[in-house]
Amino acid sequence: MWFIYILSWLSLLIQVAFVTLAIAAGLYYLAELIEEYTVVTSRIIKYMIWFSTGVLIGLYLFEKFPGVMIGVGLFTNVVYFGLLQTFPFILLTSPNFILSCALVVLNHYLAFQYFAEEYYPFSEVLAYFTFCLWLIPFSFFVSLSAGENVLPSTIQQGDDVVSNYFTKGKRGKRSGILVIFSFIKEAIVPSRQKMY
């Protein structure tokens, strides 16, 4: 009896490891796509904000969710539209970014408070959190590295645009979330080096 119990826990650990690797690989690939197609990414995030706004209005009209929770969610979407105005460039110290982070925390607090008082099945609570609270901030988080390799942001004092593009702005030089994913990839599956 104890042997199969230990095997089940070992199996669970292996499954968690594979799921974690799959998520990391997916995030790495997603960050690469976002870095390559920033205009398309901006358009997709804009459509996601409109979809989230429609979901919030539908929840207010058809499900009678509290007006304060829906109002804060709609105001958060307006702040997200403000972040889209300078999209690949998201300055972490800008008032708009700081306000969006504070509103994400406030939205979570209001949602936890509401769902603690009202019973909904887990799948419905998860749907609310996914579409109204997590999807858009996660998209902005994954796209943080997209603005780091755009030419005007990589120019140092005294450099001109052309020499900066051909020396420092090369594709092999990455920073941000892609560096973290590259480090994890190299730690798990190291690449081979040619020996001469």
Summary of the structure (lengths in Angstrom):
residues: 196
radius of gyration: 21.4
end to end distance: 55.5
largest distance: 71.4
contacts: 500
relative contact order: 0.11
helix: 78%
strand: 0%
